[in-house]
Amino acid sequence: QHAIFEPPSDLFTEKEWEVVYLLACGMKIKEISSVLSITVDAVNGRLRSCYRKTGLNAVSALIEYCRNCGYDNYIPSFFLKKGHIIIRG
């Protein structure tokens, strides 16, 4: 799979894509909070929004949904601008 740098869908906001990306990389909520420099509550709020938009209610289901839709190769611009990137094997 090749990385893409444009959102594959307008389903999520850019901020939600950041959370989805980090979840797909295996990060926990607290780690995501630290990477994005936002509160755990803010991460959970973005996650709840993703759940509402997809009709899902679990991180594992959201990750699987994104893989099935081909959304798992999108790298949000935040990570490119910050100068760090997480590559999944």
HTML snippet that shows the backbone in 3Dmol.js (N, CA, C, O; Angstrom):
<script src="https://3Dmol.org/build/3Dmol-min.js"></script>
<div id="view" style="width:600px;height:400px;position:relative"></div>
<script>
const pdb = `
ATOM      1  N   GLN A   1       0.824  -1.183   0.000  1.00  0.00           N
ATOM      2  CA  GLN A   1       0.000   0.000   0.000  1.00  0.00           C
ATOM      3  C   GLN A   1       0.867   1.245   0.000  1.00  0.00           C
ATOM      4  O   GLN A   1       1.911   1.288   0.650  1.00  0.00           O
ATOM      5  N   HIS A   2       0.434   2.238  -0.721  1.00  0.00           N
ATOM      6  CA  HIS A   2       1.129   3.515  -0.751  1.00  0.00           C
ATOM      7  C   HIS A   2       0.423   4.493   0.179  1.00  0.00           C
ATOM      8  O   HIS A   2      -0.802   4.485   0.307  1.00  0.00           O
ATOM      9  N   ALA A   3       1.219   5.330   0.818  1.00  0.00           N
ATOM     10  CA  ALA A   3       0.651   6.369   1.665  1.00  0.00           C
ATOM     11  C   ALA A   3      -0.007   7.422   0.788  1.00  0.00           C
ATOM     12  O   ALA A   3       0.469   7.734  -0.304  1.00  0.00           O
ATOM     13  N   ILE A   4      -1.102   7.959   1.285  1.00  0.00           N
ATOM     14  CA  ILE A   4      -1.743   9.082   0.600  1.00  0.00           C
ATOM     15  C   ILE A   4      -1.798  10.261   1.563  1.00  0.00           C
ATOM     16  O   ILE A   4      -1.821  10.089   2.782  1.00  0.00           O
ATOM     17  N   PHE A   5      -1.818  11.454   0.995  1.00  0.00           N
ATOM     18  CA  PHE A   5      -1.725  12.654   1.810  1.00  0.00           C
ATOM     19  C   PHE A   5      -2.929  13.565   1.654  1.00  0.00           C
ATOM     20  O   PHE A   5      -2.932  14.689   2.156  1.00  0.00           O
ATOM     21  N   GLU A   6      -3.935  13.093   0.970  1.00  0.00           N
ATOM     22  CA  GLU A   6      -5.217  13.792   0.857  1.00  0.00           C
ATOM     23  C   GLU A   6      -6.264  12.908   1.529  1.00  0.00           C
ATOM     24  O   GLU A   6      -6.234  11.689   1.357  1.00  0.00           O
ATOM     25  N   PRO A   7      -7.183  13.491   2.284  1.00  0.00           N
ATOM     26  CA  PRO A   7      -8.206  12.664   2.934  1.00  0.00           C
ATOM     27  C   PRO A   7      -8.929  11.780   1.905  1.00  0.00           C
ATOM     28  O   PRO A   7      -9.364  12.273   0.864  1.00  0.00           O
ATOM     29  N   PRO A   8      -9.054  10.494   2.189  1.00  0.00           N
ATOM     30  CA  PRO A   8      -9.696   9.582   1.248  1.00  0.00           C
ATOM     31  C   PRO A   8     -11.212   9.736   1.189  1.00  0.00           C
ATOM     32  O   PRO A   8     -11.873   9.165   0.322  1.00  0.00           O
ATOM     33  N   SER A   9     -11.747  10.510   2.116  1.00  0.00           N
ATOM     34  CA  SER A   9     -13.190  10.703   2.219  1.00  0.00           C
ATOM     35  C   SER A   9     -13.443  11.980   3.012  1.00  0.00           C
ATOM     36  O   SER A   9     -12.585  12.436   3.768  1.00  0.00           O
ATOM     37  N   ASP A  10     -14.625  12.547   2.831  1.00  0.00           N
ATOM     38  CA  ASP A  10     -14.985  13.697   3.661  1.00  0.00           C
ATOM     39  C   ASP A  10     -15.821  13.276   4.867  1.00  0.00           C
ATOM     40  O   ASP A  10     -16.472  14.101   5.508  1.00  0.00           O
ATOM     41  N   LEU A  11     -15.790  11.983   5.161  1.00  0.00           N
ATOM     42  CA  LEU A  11     -16.541  11.444   6.296  1.00  0.00           C
ATOM     43  C   LEU A  11     -16.111  12.075   7.613  1.00  0.00           C
ATOM     44  O   LEU A  11     -16.953  12.433   8.437  1.00  0.00           O
ATOM     45  N   PHE A  12     -14.811  12.212   7.814  1.00  0.00           N
ATOM     46  CA  PHE A  12     -14.264  12.753   9.061  1.00  0.00           C
ATOM     47  C   PHE A  12     -13.634  14.122   8.821  1.00  0.00           C
ATOM     48  O   PHE A  12     -13.226  14.449   7.707  1.00  0.00           O
ATOM     49  N   THR A  13     -13.565  14.914   9.889  1.00  0.00           N
ATOM     50  CA  THR A  13     -12.818  16.167   9.831  1.00  0.00           C
ATOM     51  C   THR A  13     -11.328  15.832   9.890  1.00  0.00           C
ATOM     52  O   THR A  13     -10.952  14.703  10.204  1.00  0.00           O
ATOM     53  N   GLU A  14     -10.493  16.809   9.589  1.00  0.00           N
ATOM     54  CA  GLU A  14      -9.043  16.583   9.653  1.00  0.00           C
ATOM     55  C   GLU A  14      -8.625  16.197  11.070  1.00  0.00           C
ATOM     56  O   GLU A  14      -7.761  15.337  11.242  1.00  0.00           O
ATOM     57  N   LYS A  15      -9.215  16.812  12.074  1.00  0.00           N
ATOM     58  CA  LYS A  15      -8.896  16.488  13.475  1.00  0.00           C
ATOM     59  C   LYS A  15      -9.305  15.052  13.808  1.00  0.00           C
ATOM     60  O   LYS A  15      -8.598  14.361  14.542  1.00  0.00           O
ATOM     61  N   GLU A  16     -10.423  14.609  13.281  1.00  0.00           N
ATOM     62  CA  GLU A  16     -10.860  13.220  13.500  1.00  0.00           C
ATOM     63  C   GLU A  16      -9.937  12.252  12.779  1.00  0.00           C
ATOM     64  O   GLU A  16      -9.624  11.186  13.310  1.00  0.00           O
ATOM     65  N   TRP A  17      -9.495  12.608  11.573  1.00  0.00           N
ATOM     66  CA  TRP A  17      -8.549  11.754  10.847  1.00  0.00           C
ATOM     67  C   TRP A  17      -7.262  11.563  11.637  1.00  0.00           C
ATOM     68  O   TRP A  17      -6.677  10.480  11.616  1.00  0.00           O
ATOM     69  N   GLU A  18      -6.816  12.604  12.332  1.00  0.00           N
ATOM     70  CA  GLU A  18      -5.601  12.492  13.141  1.00  0.00           C
ATOM     71  C   GLU A  18      -5.768  11.416  14.209  1.00  0.00           C
ATOM     72  O   GLU A  18      -4.876  10.593  14.411  1.00  0.00           O
ATOM     73  N   VAL A  19      -6.903  11.424  14.884  1.00  0.00           N
ATOM     74  CA  VAL A  19      -7.174  10.425  15.920  1.00  0.00           C
ATOM     75  C   VAL A  19      -7.279   9.038  15.295  1.00  0.00           C
ATOM     76  O   VAL A  19      -6.708   8.081  15.818  1.00  0.00           O
ATOM     77  N   VAL A  20      -7.996   8.921  14.194  1.00  0.00           N
ATOM     78  CA  VAL A  20      -8.146   7.622  13.517  1.00  0.00           C
ATOM     79  C   VAL A  20      -6.779   7.077  13.115  1.00  0.00           C
ATOM     80  O   VAL A  20      -6.498   5.894  13.302  1.00  0.00           O
ATOM     81  N   TYR A  21      -5.938   7.934  12.568  1.00  0.00           N
ATOM     82  CA  TYR A  21      -4.593   7.519  12.150  1.00  0.00           C
ATOM     83  C   TYR A  21      -3.793   6.969  13.322  1.00  0.00           C
ATOM     84  O   TYR A  21      -3.186   5.903  13.222  1.00  0.00           O
ATOM     85  N   LEU A  22      -3.794   7.690  14.420  1.00  0.00           N
ATOM     86  CA  LEU A  22      -3.018   7.250  15.577  1.00  0.00           C
ATOM     87  C   LEU A  22      -3.593   5.984  16.209  1.00  0.00           C
ATOM     88  O   LEU A  22      -2.842   5.140  16.698  1.00  0.00           O
ATOM     89  N   LEU A  23      -4.906   5.849  16.203  1.00  0.00           N
ATOM     90  CA  LEU A  23      -5.518   4.600  16.684  1.00  0.00           C
ATOM     91  C   LEU A  23      -5.088   3.430  15.812  1.00  0.00           C
ATOM     92  O   LEU A  23      -4.771   2.353  16.316  1.00  0.00           O
ATOM     93  N   ALA A  24      -5.080   3.649  14.499  1.00  0.00           N
ATOM     94  CA  ALA A  24      -4.675   2.591  13.569  1.00  0.00           C
ATOM     95  C   ALA A  24      -3.200   2.223  13.744  1.00  0.00           C
ATOM     96  O   ALA A  24      -2.783   1.113  13.417  1.00  0.00           O
ATOM     97  N   CYS A  25      -2.421   3.172  14.264  1.00  0.00           N
ATOM     98  CA  CYS A  25      -1.011   2.914  14.547  1.00  0.00           C
ATOM     99  C   CYS A  25      -0.816   2.182  15.876  1.00  0.00           C
ATOM    100  O   CYS A  25       0.310   1.854  16.250  1.00  0.00           O
ATOM    101  N   GLY A  26      -1.916   1.929  16.584  1.00  0.00           N
ATOM    102  CA  GLY A  26      -1.840   1.176  17.830  1.00  0.00           C
ATOM    103  C   GLY A  26      -1.689   2.015  19.082  1.00  0.00           C
ATOM    104  O   GLY A  26      -1.418   1.479  20.157  1.00  0.00           O
ATOM    105  N   MET A  27      -1.859   3.309  18.961  1.00  0.00           N
ATOM    106  CA  MET A  27      -1.727   4.169  20.139  1.00  0.00           C
ATOM    107  C   MET A  27      -2.981   4.135  20.996  1.00  0.00           C
ATOM    108  O   MET A  27      -4.090   3.923  20.507  1.00  0.00           O
ATOM    109  N   LYS A  28      -2.777   4.345  22.258  1.00  0.00           N
ATOM    110  CA  LYS A  28      -3.865   4.435  23.232  1.00  0.00           C
ATOM    111  C   LYS A  28      -4.310   5.894  23.338  1.00  0.00           C
ATOM    112  O   LYS A  28      -3.605   6.806  22.906  1.00  0.00           O
ATOM    113  N   ILE A  29      -5.478   6.090  23.915  1.00  0.00           N
ATOM    114  CA  ILE A  29      -6.073   7.422  24.028  1.00  0.00           C
ATOM    115  C   ILE A  29      -5.129   8.417  24.709  1.00  0.00           C
ATOM    116  O   ILE A  29      -4.978   9.546  24.241  1.00  0.00           O
ATOM    117  N   LYS A  30      -4.510   8.014  25.785  1.00  0.00           N
ATOM    118  CA  LYS A  30      -3.607   8.905  26.520  1.00  0.00           C
ATOM    119  C   LYS A  30      -2.386   9.279  25.673  1.00  0.00           C
ATOM    120  O   LYS A  30      -1.921  10.418  25.719  1.00  0.00           O
ATOM    121  N   GLU A  31      -1.876   8.330  24.912  1.00  0.00           N
ATOM    122  CA  GLU A  31      -0.746   8.613  24.025  1.00  0.00           C
ATOM    123  C   GLU A  31      -1.150   9.588  22.920  1.00  0.00           C
ATOM    124  O   GLU A  31      -0.394  10.493  22.566  1.00  0.00           O
ATOM    125  N   ILE A  32      -2.338   9.391  22.389  1.00  0.00           N
ATOM    126  CA  ILE A  32      -2.848  10.288  21.343  1.00  0.00           C
ATOM    127  C   ILE A  32      -2.980  11.704  21.887  1.00  0.00           C
ATOM    128  O   ILE A  32      -2.633  12.678  21.218  1.00  0.00           O
ATOM    129  N   SER A  33      -3.484  11.798  23.102  1.00  0.00           N
ATOM    130  CA  SER A  33      -3.616  13.091  23.767  1.00  0.00           C
ATOM    131  C   SER A  33      -2.263  13.804  23.820  1.00  0.00           C
ATOM    132  O   SER A  33      -2.168  14.998  23.536  1.00  0.00           O
ATOM    133  N   SER A  34      -1.246  13.074  24.177  1.00  0.00           N
ATOM    134  CA  SER A  34       0.098  13.641  24.278  1.00  0.00           C
ATOM    135  C   SER A  34       0.645  14.060  22.914  1.00  0.00           C
ATOM    136  O   SER A  34       1.182  15.160  22.776  1.00  0.00           O
ATOM    137  N   VAL A  35       0.516  13.208  21.919  1.00  0.00           N
ATOM    138  CA  VAL A  35       1.026  13.508  20.579  1.00  0.00           C
ATOM    139  C   VAL A  35       0.343  14.736  19.990  1.00  0.00           C
ATOM    140  O   VAL A  35       0.997  15.586  19.386  1.00  0.00           O
ATOM    141  N   LEU A  36      -0.968  14.826  20.166  1.00  0.00           N
ATOM    142  CA  LEU A  36      -1.731  15.931  19.583  1.00  0.00           C
ATOM    143  C   LEU A  36      -1.776  17.169  20.483  1.00  0.00           C
ATOM    144  O   LEU A  36      -2.288  18.215  20.085  1.00  0.00           O
ATOM    145  N   SER A  37      -1.238  17.040  21.688  1.00  0.00           N
ATOM    146  CA  SER A  37      -1.249  18.139  22.670  1.00  0.00           C
ATOM    147  C   SER A  37      -2.666  18.630  22.945  1.00  0.00           C
ATOM    148  O   SER A  37      -2.935  19.831  22.972  1.00  0.00           O
ATOM    149  N   ILE A  38      -3.569  17.663  23.150  1.00  0.00           N
ATOM    150  CA  ILE A  38      -4.945  17.958  23.527  1.00  0.00           C
ATOM    151  C   ILE A  38      -5.304  17.089  24.717  1.00  0.00           C
ATOM    152  O   ILE A  38      -4.573  16.160  25.059  1.00  0.00           O
ATOM    153  N   THR A  39      -6.423  17.389  25.342  1.00  0.00           N
ATOM    154  CA  THR A  39      -6.831  16.612  26.512  1.00  0.00           C
ATOM    155  C   THR A  39      -7.374  15.240  26.087  1.00  0.00           C
ATOM    156  O   THR A  39      -7.761  15.032  24.937  1.00  0.00           O
ATOM    157  N   VAL A  40      -7.388  14.335  27.030  1.00  0.00           N
ATOM    158  CA  VAL A  40      -7.986  13.022  26.810  1.00  0.00           C
ATOM    159  C   VAL A  40      -9.464  13.190  26.457  1.00  0.00           C
ATOM    160  O   VAL A  40      -9.987  12.471  25.606  1.00  0.00           O
ATOM    161  N   ASP A  41     -10.136  14.141  27.115  1.00  0.00           N
ATOM    162  CA  ASP A  41     -11.541  14.410  26.805  1.00  0.00           C
ATOM    163  C   ASP A  41     -11.723  14.853  25.351  1.00  0.00           C
ATOM    164  O   ASP A  41     -12.690  14.460  24.699  1.00  0.00           O
ATOM    165  N   ALA A  42     -10.807  15.659  24.849  1.00  0.00           N
ATOM    166  CA  ALA A  42     -10.890  16.107  23.455  1.00  0.00           C
ATOM    167  C   ALA A  42     -10.701  14.925  22.499  1.00  0.00           C
ATOM    168  O   ALA A  42     -11.394  14.826  21.486  1.00  0.00           O
ATOM    169  N   VAL A  43      -9.772  14.039  22.820  1.00  0.00           N
ATOM    170  CA  VAL A  43      -9.572  12.835  22.002  1.00  0.00           C
ATOM    171  C   VAL A  43     -10.850  12.008  22.010  1.00  0.00           C
ATOM    172  O   VAL A  43     -11.319  11.568  20.961  1.00  0.00           O
ATOM    173  N   ASN A  44     -11.404  11.800  23.183  1.00  0.00           N
ATOM    174  CA  ASN A  44     -12.637  11.011  23.286  1.00  0.00           C
ATOM    175  C   ASN A  44     -13.795  11.678  22.547  1.00  0.00           C
ATOM    176  O   ASN A  44     -14.635  10.990  21.966  1.00  0.00           O
ATOM    177  N   GLY A  45     -13.846  12.998  22.564  1.00  0.00           N
ATOM    178  CA  GLY A  45     -14.886  13.709  21.826  1.00  0.00           C
ATOM    179  C   GLY A  45     -14.764  13.481  20.329  1.00  0.00           C
ATOM    180  O   GLY A  45     -15.766  13.265  19.647  1.00  0.00           O
ATOM    181  N   ARG A  46     -13.547  13.527  19.818  1.00  0.00           N
ATOM    182  CA  ARG A  46     -13.328  13.262  18.391  1.00  0.00           C
ATOM    183  C   ARG A  46     -13.671  11.813  18.054  1.00  0.00           C
ATOM    184  O   ARG A  46     -14.229  11.521  16.997  1.00  0.00           O
ATOM    185  N   LEU A  47     -13.332  10.926  18.962  1.00  0.00           N
ATOM    186  CA  LEU A  47     -13.637   9.518  18.758  1.00  0.00           C
ATOM    187  C   LEU A  47     -15.147   9.275  18.748  1.00  0.00           C
ATOM    188  O   LEU A  47     -15.651   8.525  17.912  1.00  0.00           O
ATOM    189  N   ARG A  48     -15.864   9.905  19.671  1.00  0.00           N
ATOM    190  CA  ARG A  48     -17.335   9.780  19.699  1.00  0.00           C
ATOM    191  C   ARG A  48     -17.958  10.297  18.400  1.00  0.00           C
ATOM    192  O   ARG A  48     -18.927   9.730  17.896  1.00  0.00           O
ATOM    193  N   SER A  49     -17.399  11.363  17.878  1.00  0.00           N
ATOM    194  CA  SER A  49     -17.891  11.908  16.616  1.00  0.00           C
ATOM    195  C   SER A  49     -17.685  10.892  15.483  1.00  0.00           C
ATOM    196  O   SER A  49     -18.561  10.719  14.636  1.00  0.00           O
ATOM    197  N   CYS A  50     -16.551  10.239  15.473  1.00  0.00           N
ATOM    198  CA  CYS A  50     -16.282   9.196  14.469  1.00  0.00           C
ATOM    199  C   CYS A  50     -17.265   8.047  14.616  1.00  0.00           C
ATOM    200  O   CYS A  50     -17.754   7.510  13.623  1.00  0.00           O
ATOM    201  N   TYR A  51     -17.550   7.675  15.846  1.00  0.00           N
ATOM    202  CA  TYR A  51     -18.520   6.605  16.093  1.00  0.00           C
ATOM    203  C   TYR A  51     -19.900   6.986  15.562  1.00  0.00           C
ATOM    204  O   TYR A  51     -20.566   6.177  14.917  1.00  0.00           O
ATOM    205  N   ARG A  52     -20.322   8.213  15.834  1.00  0.00           N
ATOM    206  CA  ARG A  52     -21.634   8.665  15.345  1.00  0.00           C
ATOM    207  C   ARG A  52     -21.697   8.619  13.819  1.00  0.00           C
ATOM    208  O   ARG A  52     -22.699   8.194  13.244  1.00  0.00           O
ATOM    209  N   LYS A  53     -20.647   9.049  13.188  1.00  0.00           N
ATOM    210  CA  LYS A  53     -20.632   9.125  11.725  1.00  0.00           C
ATOM    211  C   LYS A  53     -20.607   7.751  11.063  1.00  0.00           C
ATOM    212  O   LYS A  53     -21.074   7.593   9.935  1.00  0.00           O
ATOM    213  N   THR A  54     -20.066   6.762  11.759  1.00  0.00           N
ATOM    214  CA  THR A  54     -19.947   5.417  11.176  1.00  0.00           C
ATOM    215  C   THR A  54     -20.960   4.431  11.738  1.00  0.00           C
ATOM    216  O   THR A  54     -21.143   3.346  11.185  1.00  0.00           O
ATOM    217  N   GLY A  55     -21.622   4.798  12.836  1.00  0.00           N
ATOM    218  CA  GLY A  55     -22.550   3.878  13.469  1.00  0.00           C
ATOM    219  C   GLY A  55     -21.851   2.791  14.270  1.00  0.00           C
ATOM    220  O   GLY A  55     -22.453   1.769  14.599  1.00  0.00           O
ATOM    221  N   LEU A  56     -20.588   3.010  14.582  1.00  0.00           N
ATOM    222  CA  LEU A  56     -19.803   2.026  15.344  1.00  0.00           C
ATOM    223  C   LEU A  56     -19.676   2.477  16.795  1.00  0.00           C
ATOM    224  O   LEU A  56     -20.058   3.592  17.151  1.00  0.00           O
ATOM    225  N   ASN A  57     -19.127   1.579  17.630  1.00  0.00           N
ATOM    226  CA  ASN A  57     -18.985   1.960  19.039  1.00  0.00           C
ATOM    227  C   ASN A  57     -17.763   1.349  19.714  1.00  0.00           C
ATOM    228  O   ASN A  57     -17.730   1.214  20.938  1.00  0.00           O
ATOM    229  N   ALA A  58     -16.764   0.982  18.925  1.00  0.00           N
ATOM    230  CA  ALA A  58     -15.544   0.416  19.504  1.00  0.00           C
ATOM    231  C   ALA A  58     -14.349   0.786  18.630  1.00  0.00           C
ATOM    232  O   ALA A  58     -14.467   0.864  17.407  1.00  0.00           O
ATOM    233  N   VAL A  59     -13.210   1.010  19.259  1.00  0.00           N
ATOM    234  CA  VAL A  59     -11.998   1.358  18.519  1.00  0.00           C
ATOM    235  C   VAL A  59     -11.666   0.277  17.495  1.00  0.00           C
ATOM    236  O   VAL A  59     -11.364   0.584  16.342  1.00  0.00           O
ATOM    237  N   SER A  60     -11.721  -0.977  17.908  1.00  0.00           N
ATOM    238  CA  SER A  60     -11.375  -2.067  16.984  1.00  0.00           C
ATOM    239  C   SER A  60     -12.288  -2.079  15.763  1.00  0.00           C
ATOM    240  O   SER A  60     -11.832  -2.331  14.647  1.00  0.00           O
ATOM    241  N   ALA A  61     -13.570  -1.809  15.970  1.00  0.00           N
ATOM    242  CA  ALA A  61     -14.519  -1.770  14.854  1.00  0.00           C
ATOM    243  C   ALA A  61     -14.227  -0.588  13.934  1.00  0.00           C
ATOM    244  O   ALA A  61     -14.336  -0.707  12.714  1.00  0.00           O
ATOM    245  N   LEU A  62     -13.858   0.548  14.514  1.00  0.00           N
ATOM    246  CA  LEU A  62     -13.533   1.729  13.714  1.00  0.00           C
ATOM    247  C   LEU A  62     -12.285   1.482  12.871  1.00  0.00           C
ATOM    248  O   LEU A  62     -12.248   1.839  11.693  1.00  0.00           O
ATOM    249  N   ILE A  63     -11.271   0.877  13.467  1.00  0.00           N
ATOM    250  CA  ILE A  63     -10.045   0.566  12.729  1.00  0.00           C
ATOM    251  C   ILE A  63     -10.344  -0.406  11.595  1.00  0.00           C
ATOM    252  O   ILE A  63      -9.866  -0.220  10.477  1.00  0.00           O
ATOM    253  N   GLU A  64     -11.125  -1.432  11.872  1.00  0.00           N
ATOM    254  CA  GLU A  64     -11.490  -2.412  10.850  1.00  0.00           C
ATOM    255  C   GLU A  64     -12.299  -1.752   9.726  1.00  0.00           C
ATOM    256  O   GLU A  64     -12.073  -2.031   8.548  1.00  0.00           O
ATOM    257  N   TYR A  65     -13.222  -0.893  10.089  1.00  0.00           N
ATOM    258  CA  TYR A  65     -14.025  -0.157   9.109  1.00  0.00           C
ATOM    259  C   TYR A  65     -13.115   0.645   8.173  1.00  0.00           C
ATOM    260  O   TYR A  65     -13.283   0.615   6.954  1.00  0.00           O
ATOM    261  N   CYS A  66     -12.155   1.356   8.756  1.00  0.00           N
ATOM    262  CA  CYS A  66     -11.242   2.165   7.947  1.00  0.00           C
ATOM    263  C   CYS A  66     -10.372   1.300   7.044  1.00  0.00           C
ATOM    264  O   CYS A  66     -10.107   1.670   5.900  1.00  0.00           O
ATOM    265  N   ARG A  67      -9.932   0.170   7.542  1.00  0.00           N
ATOM    266  CA  ARG A  67      -9.148  -0.752   6.693  1.00  0.00           C
ATOM    267  C   ARG A  67      -9.997  -1.270   5.539  1.00  0.00           C
ATOM    268  O   ARG A  67      -9.543  -1.300   4.396  1.00  0.00           O
ATOM    269  N   ASN A  68     -11.219  -1.674   5.833  1.00  0.00           N
ATOM    270  CA  ASN A  68     -12.103  -2.206   4.796  1.00  0.00           C
ATOM    271  C   ASN A  68     -12.440  -1.168   3.728  1.00  0.00           C
ATOM    272  O   ASN A  68     -12.644  -1.509   2.563  1.00  0.00           O
ATOM    273  N   CYS A  69     -12.496   0.093   4.132  1.00  0.00           N
ATOM    274  CA  CYS A  69     -12.819   1.174   3.188  1.00  0.00           C
ATOM    275  C   CYS A  69     -11.575   1.721   2.477  1.00  0.00           C
ATOM    276  O   CYS A  69     -11.687   2.571   1.594  1.00  0.00           O
ATOM    277  N   GLY A  70     -10.399   1.233   2.862  1.00  0.00           N
ATOM    278  CA  GLY A  70      -9.161   1.723   2.262  1.00  0.00           C
ATOM    279  C   GLY A  70      -8.699   3.066   2.813  1.00  0.00           C
ATOM    280  O   GLY A  70      -7.941   3.787   2.164  1.00  0.00           O
ATOM    281  N   TYR A  71      -9.162   3.394   4.012  1.00  0.00           N
ATOM    282  CA  TYR A  71      -8.807   4.669   4.627  1.00  0.00           C
ATOM    283  C   TYR A  71      -7.530   4.596   5.463  1.00  0.00           C
ATOM    284  O   TYR A  71      -7.057   5.618   5.959  1.00  0.00           O
ATOM    285  N   ASP A  72      -6.977   3.411   5.621  1.00  0.00           N
ATOM    286  CA  ASP A  72      -5.873   3.227   6.560  1.00  0.00           C
ATOM    287  C   ASP A  72      -4.503   3.639   6.013  1.00  0.00           C
ATOM    288  O   ASP A  72      -3.502   3.527   6.719  1.00  0.00           O
ATOM    289  N   ASN A  73      -4.447   4.108   4.778  1.00  0.00           N
ATOM    290  CA  ASN A  73      -3.154   4.546   4.254  1.00  0.00           C
ATOM    291  C   ASN A  73      -3.044   6.065   4.166  1.00  0.00           C
ATOM    292  O   ASN A  73      -2.098   6.592   3.581  1.00  0.00           O
ATOM    293  N   TYR A  74      -4.017   6.768   4.752  1.00  0.00           N
ATOM    294  CA  TYR A  74      -3.986   8.228   4.764  1.00  0.00           C
ATOM    295  C   TYR A  74      -3.150   8.721   5.931  1.00  0.00           C
ATOM    296  O   TYR A  74      -3.349   8.301   7.071  1.00  0.00           O
ATOM    297  N   ILE A  75      -2.216   9.611   5.641  1.00  0.00           N
ATOM    298  CA  ILE A  75      -1.393  10.236   6.675  1.00  0.00           C
ATOM    299  C   ILE A  75      -1.800  11.712   6.756  1.00  0.00           C
ATOM    300  O   ILE A  75      -1.538  12.481   5.831  1.00  0.00           O
ATOM    301  N   PRO A  76      -2.440  12.104   7.859  1.00  0.00           N
ATOM    302  CA  PRO A  76      -2.876  13.502   7.999  1.00  0.00           C
ATOM    303  C   PRO A  76      -1.693  14.479   7.924  1.00  0.00           C
ATOM    304  O   PRO A  76      -0.590  14.166   8.372  1.00  0.00           O
ATOM    305  N   SER A  77      -1.934  15.635   7.367  1.00  0.00           N
ATOM    306  CA  SER A  77      -0.879  16.632   7.161  1.00  0.00           C
ATOM    307  C   SER A  77      -0.227  17.084   8.464  1.00  0.00           C
ATOM    308  O   SER A  77       0.930  17.505   8.461  1.00  0.00           O
ATOM    309  N   PHE A  78      -0.954  17.003   9.573  1.00  0.00           N
ATOM    310  CA  PHE A  78      -0.392  17.378  10.874  1.00  0.00           C
ATOM    311  C   PHE A  78       0.942  16.691  11.116  1.00  0.00           C
ATOM    312  O   PHE A  78       1.876  17.307  11.630  1.00  0.00           O
ATOM    313  N   PHE A  79       1.034  15.434  10.754  1.00  0.00           N
ATOM    314  CA  PHE A  79       2.231  14.653  11.047  1.00  0.00           C
ATOM    315  C   PHE A  79       3.367  14.989  10.102  1.00  0.00           C
ATOM    316  O   PHE A  79       4.535  14.835  10.459  1.00  0.00           O
ATOM    317  N   LEU A  80       3.052  15.434   8.931  1.00  0.00           N
ATOM    318  CA  LEU A  80       4.083  15.853   7.995  1.00  0.00           C
ATOM    319  C   LEU A  80       4.625  17.224   8.391  1.00  0.00           C
ATOM    320  O   LEU A  80       5.829  17.466   8.298  1.00  0.00           O
ATOM    321  N   LYS A  81       3.760  18.105   8.825  1.00  0.00           N
ATOM    322  CA  LYS A  81       4.170  19.447   9.240  1.00  0.00           C
ATOM    323  C   LYS A  81       4.998  19.409  10.519  1.00  0.00           C
ATOM    324  O   LYS A  81       5.916  20.210  10.698  1.00  0.00           O
ATOM    325  N   LYS A  82       4.672  18.486  11.395  1.00  0.00           N
ATOM    326  CA  LYS A  82       5.391  18.373  12.659  1.00  0.00           C
ATOM    327  C   LYS A  82       6.752  17.708  12.470  1.00  0.00           C
ATOM    328  O   LYS A  82       7.587  17.735  13.375  1.00  0.00           O
ATOM    329  N   GLY A  83       6.978  17.114  11.306  1.00  0.00           N
ATOM    330  CA  GLY A  83       8.262  16.494  11.051  1.00  0.00           C
ATOM    331  C   GLY A  83       8.383  15.082  11.595  1.00  0.00           C
ATOM    332  O   GLY A  83       9.491  14.553  11.690  1.00  0.00           O
ATOM    333  N   HIS A  84       7.281  14.468  11.949  1.00  0.00           N
ATOM    334  CA  HIS A  84       7.345  13.082  12.381  1.00  0.00           C
ATOM    335  C   HIS A  84       6.216  12.311  11.711  1.00  0.00           C
ATOM    336  O   HIS A  84       5.161  12.850  11.374  1.00  0.00           O
ATOM    337  N   ILE A  85       6.487  11.051  11.541  1.00  0.00           N
ATOM    338  CA  ILE A  85       5.537  10.193  10.863  1.00  0.00           C
ATOM    339  C   ILE A  85       5.653   8.791  11.466  1.00  0.00           C
ATOM    340  O   ILE A  85       6.748   8.359  11.826  1.00  0.00           O
ATOM    341  N   ILE A  86       4.572   8.110  11.573  1.00  0.00           N
ATOM    342  CA  ILE A  86       4.570   6.737  12.083  1.00  0.00           C
ATOM    343  C   ILE A  86       4.296   5.827  10.909  1.00  0.00           C
ATOM    344  O   ILE A  86       3.267   5.951  10.245  1.00  0.00           O
ATOM    345  N   ILE A  87       5.199   4.927  10.655  1.00  0.00           N
ATOM    346  CA  ILE A  87       5.032   3.982   9.552  1.00  0.00           C
ATOM    347  C   ILE A  87       4.602   2.645  10.125  1.00  0.00           C
ATOM    348  O   ILE A  87       5.242   2.102  11.025  1.00  0.00           O
ATOM    349  N   ARG A  88       3.504   2.122   9.589  1.00  0.00           N
ATOM    350  CA  ARG A  88       3.010   0.825  10.028  1.00  0.00           C
ATOM    351  C   ARG A  88       3.579  -0.248   9.118  1.00  0.00           C
ATOM    352  O   ARG A  88       3.694  -0.056   7.907  1.00  0.00           O
ATOM    353  N   GLY A  89       3.933  -1.379   9.712  1.00  0.00           N
ATOM    354  CA  GLY A  89       4.479  -2.475   8.915  1.00  0.00           C
ATOM    355  C   GLY A  89       3.434  -3.406   8.402  1.00  0.00           C
ATOM    356  O   GLY A  89       3.754  -4.376   7.715  1.00  0.00           O
TER     357      GLY A  89
END
`;
const viewer = $3Dmol.createViewer("view");
viewer.addModel(pdb, "pdb");
viewer.setStyle({}, {cartoon: {color: "spectrum"}});
viewer.zoomTo();
viewer.render();
</script>
